[in-house]
Amino acid sequence: MPQMHVIDYEIFGSDMQYVEIELDPEEAAVAEAGGMMYMADGIEMETIFGDGSGARPGFMGALVGAGKRLLTGESLFMTVFVNKSREKRRVAFAAPYPGKIVPMMLGELGGRLICQKDAFLCAAKGVSIGIAFQKRLGVGLFGGEGFIMQKLEGDGLAFVHAGGMLAERTLAPGEMLRVDTGCIVAMQSSVQYDIEYVGKIKSALFGGEGLFFATLRGPGRIWLQSLPLSRLANRIYAAAPQTGGRREEGSILGGLGGLLDGDN
């Protein structure tokens, strides 16, 4: 297993959070391209194939590992932030939309974490960011949020983002919880994940929750979000004037329109 960089951090904000990571000389953090908020003088950026964990030595190994990331909709490249100064320096990464940033010490979670493909924010260099295939075909066809999820491996610190409010639960062995597929943020690899059909046609057509939902079965810890990015995007799209949404939200007419169409 590659050597993990040990990093200190502080999370700021309430709903629109960012995490500030303190790096000792030659320590590094890795993040998706575009996640950086600010960095101190002395920190250098480097764009690399994959995650820089060192688990796949050589150019071809790194290329194969980076190429797998395309299956999760991510870029081939990631950015490493290295402290090249002789003093401690700080770099910050911002959440992409309202929610909570969750620190995950992988060594305390069994060395592996399965998370939604857009949940990863940043990590200590040495953490491996790969993909996790779901074994059951039903997950791939009906999961809504995708057949492939991200897999974080190592014993270092990683940060994931949950939209809206965060709910954390520990499932006992055999305990099962039904969840909207988009509301899953992360889970330990010991948690079994499957897709279940709603069943009743009336519920599927008029229930508003879709045809399928996820079933999570313990043992293990799970992290859920109240506001998935897909749900937020759908509401914004539906309200946009270009798509027929209302233009007069702040006017009397807008308030009457909301009453008439059942929005209030």
C-alpha positions in Angstrom: 0.0 0.0 0.0 1.4 3.4 -0.9 2.6 5.8 1.8 -0.2 8.2 2.9 0.5 11.9 3.5 -0.8 12.9 7.0 -2.6 16.3 6.7 -4.3 18.7 9.1 -7.5 20.4 8.1 -10.2 22.8 9.2 -13.7 23.1 7.7 -15.3 26.6 7.4 -18.9 27.7 6.8 -22.3 26.3 7.4 -24.2 25.7 4.2 -21.6 26.7 1.6 -18.5 25.1 3.1 -14.8 24.9 2.2 -12.0 22.8 3.7 -8.6 24.3 4.4 -5.8 21.8 4.4 -2.4 22.5 6.1 0.5 20.9 4.4 4.0 20.4 5.9 7.0 20.7 3.6 6.7 18.2 0.7 3.3 17.1 1.8 0.6 17.0 -0.9 -3.1 16.8 -1.5 -5.0 15.6 -4.6 -8.2 17.0 -5.9 -10.5 17.0 -9.0 -9.6 19.7 -11.5 -11.4 22.9 -10.7 -12.0 22.2 -7.0 -9.3 24.6 -5.6 -10.5 27.8 -3.8 -7.1 29.3 -2.9 -3.6 28.3 -2.0 -0.7 30.0 -0.2 2.6 31.0 -1.8 5.0 28.0 -1.9 2.4 25.5 -3.0 2.9 24.2 -6.5 0.2 22.6 -8.7 0.8 19.6 -11.0 -1.6 17.9 -13.3 -1.3 14.1 -13.4 -2.9 11.0 -14.8 -5.1 9.3 -12.3 -4.7 10.0 -8.5 -0.9 9.8 -8.0 -1.3 7.1 -5.4 1.6 5.1 -6.8 -0.4 1.9 -6.8 0.0 1.5 -10.6 3.7 2.2 -11.4 4.7 3.2 -14.9 3.1 5.3 -17.6 0.8 2.6 -18.9 -0.4 1.6 -15.5 -1.2 5.2 -14.7 -2.9 5.7 -18.0 -5.1 2.6 -17.4 -6.0 3.8 -13.9 -6.9 7.2 -15.2 -8.9 5.9 -18.1 -11.2 3.9 -15.8 -12.2 7.3 -14.3 -13.9 8.2 -17.5 -16.5 5.5 -16.7 -17.6 7.6 -13.7 -17.8 10.8 -15.8 -14.6 12.3 -14.4 -11.6 13.7 -16.2 -8.5 11.7 -17.0 -6.5 14.1 -15.0 -6.3 15.2 -11.4 -4.4 18.0 -9.7 -1.8 17.5 -7.0 -0.9 20.4 -4.6 2.6 20.1 -3.1 4.1 22.3 -0.5 7.5 23.1 -1.9 8.3 25.7 0.8 10.2 25.2 4.1 7.2 26.2 6.2 3.7 25.0 6.6 1.3 26.2 3.9 -2.4 26.0 3.3 -4.6 25.2 0.4 -8.4 25.3 0.4 -11.1 23.4 -1.6 -14.7 24.6 -1.9 -17.9 22.6 -2.0 -19.5 22.8 -5.5 -23.1 23.5 -4.1 -24.8 23.9 -0.7 -24.2 21.1 1.6 -21.7 19.6 4.0 -18.1 18.5 3.6 -17.4 15.2 5.4 -13.9 14.1 6.4 -13.4 10.4 6.0 -10.4 8.7 7.7 -10.2 5.6 5.5 -8.0 3.7 7.9 -10.8 3.8 10.5 -13.4 2.6 7.8 -11.7 -0.6 6.8 -9.5 1.0 4.2 -12.2 1.3 1.5 -15.1 3.6 1.0 -17.7 3.4 -1.8 -19.2 6.8 -2.8 -21.4 8.5 -5.3 -19.4 9.5 -8.5 -19.6 13.2 -7.8 -19.1 13.1 -4.0 -15.3 13.1 -3.9 -13.8 16.6 -3.2 -10.1 16.1 -2.2 -7.8 13.8 -0.3 -4.3 13.4 1.1 -1.9 12.2 -1.6 -1.6 8.4 -1.5 -5.4 7.8 -1.4 -6.4 5.7 -4.4 -9.5 7.0 -6.3 -10.9 4.3 -8.5 -14.2 2.8 -9.6 -16.5 0.2 -8.0 -18.7 -1.9 -10.2 -22.0 -3.0 -8.7 -22.3 -6.8 -9.1 -26.1 -6.9 -9.8 -27.3 -6.0 -13.2 -30.4 -4.4 -11.8 -28.2 -1.6 -10.2 -26.8 -0.7 -13.6 -30.1 -0.6 -15.4 -32.3 1.0 -12.9 -30.0 2.7 -10.3 -30.7 6.2 -11.7 -27.3 7.6 -10.4 -25.3 5.0 -12.3 -24.0 1.5 -12.4 -20.5 2.6 -11.5 -19.5 4.3 -8.2 -16.2 5.7 -7.0 -14.0 3.7 -4.7 -11.6 5.4 -2.3 -8.8 3.2 -0.9 -6.0 3.6 1.6 -5.6 4.6 5.2 -5.4 8.4 4.7 -7.8 11.3 4.9 -10.4 12.0 2.2 -13.2 14.5 1.9 -16.5 14.0 0.3 -19.4 16.4 -0.2 -23.1 15.8 0.7 -25.8 18.1 -0.8 -28.2 19.7 1.7 -28.2 18.1 5.1 -26.1 15.1 6.0 -27.6 12.0 7.6 -25.2 9.4 9.0 -26.4 6.0 10.1 -24.8 2.7 11.2 -26.7 -0.4 10.0 -26.6 -3.5 12.1 -26.0 -6.9 10.4 -29.0 -7.6 8.3 -30.6 -4.2 8.9 -32.0 -2.8 5.7 -32.9 0.8 4.6 -34.6 1.9 1.4 -33.1 5.1 0.0 -33.6 7.2 -3.1 -30.6 6.4 -5.3 -29.5 10.0 -5.6 -29.5 10.5 -1.8 -26.6 8.0 -1.3 -23.3 9.8 -0.6 -21.0 7.0 0.7 -21.0 3.7 2.4 -18.5 1.2 3.8 -17.7 -1.7 1.5 -19.4 -4.1 3.9 -22.8 -2.6 3.1 -24.7 -4.5 0.4 -26.3 -2.3 -2.3 -29.2 -3.3 -4.5 -32.1 -1.9 -6.4 -35.7 -2.7 -5.6 -38.8 -2.1 -7.7 -41.5 0.1 -6.2 -44.1 -2.6 -7.1 -47.4 -0.9 -7.5 -48.0 0.8 -10.9 -50.0 3.6 -9.2 -47.1 4.4 -6.9 -44.7 4.3 -9.8 -46.7 6.6 -11.9 -48.1 9.1 -9.4 -45.9 8.7 -6.3 -43.2 11.1 -7.6 -40.4 8.9 -6.4 -39.7 7.0 -9.6 -39.9 3.3 -10.4 -36.9 2.1 -8.3 -35.1 2.8 -5.1 -31.9 1.6 -3.5 -31.8 -1.0 -0.6 -28.8 -0.8 1.7 -28.2 -3.7 4.0 -25.8 -3.8 6.9 -23.5 -4.1 8.6 -21.7 -0.8 8.1 -21.9 2.9 8.1 -23.8 4.9 5.5 -23.9 8.7 4.7 -26.9 10.2 3.0 -27.7 13.6 1.5 -31.0 15.5 1.5 -30.3 17.4 -1.7 -28.7 15.4 -4.5 -27.2 17.5 -7.3 -29.5 15.9 -9.9 -32.6 17.0 -7.8 -31.3 20.5 -7.5 -30.5 20.7 -11.2 -34.0 19.5 -12.1 -35.7 22.2 -10.0 -33.5 24.9 -11.4 -34.1 23.7 -15.0 -37.9 23.5 -14.4 -38.0 27.1 -13.0 -35.8 28.6 -15.8 -37.7 31.0 -18.2 -36.2 29.3 -21.2 -38.0 26.1 -20.3 -41.3 27.7 -19.5 -40.7 28.5 -15.8 -42.2 31.6 -14.2 -40.4 34.9 -14.7 -42.2 36.9 -12.0 -41.3 35.1 -8.8 -40.9 38.3 -6.8 -44.2 40.0 -8.0 -47.8 39.8 -6.9 -48.6 38.0 -10.2 -45.9 35.5 -9.4 -47.5 34.8 -6.0 -50.9 34.3 -7.5 -49.4 32.1 -10.2 -47.9 29.9 -7.4 -51.3 29.6 -5.7 -53.1 28.7 -8.9 -50.6 26.0 -9.9 -50.3 24.5 -6.5 -46.8 25.7 -5.7 -47.9 27.1 -2.3 
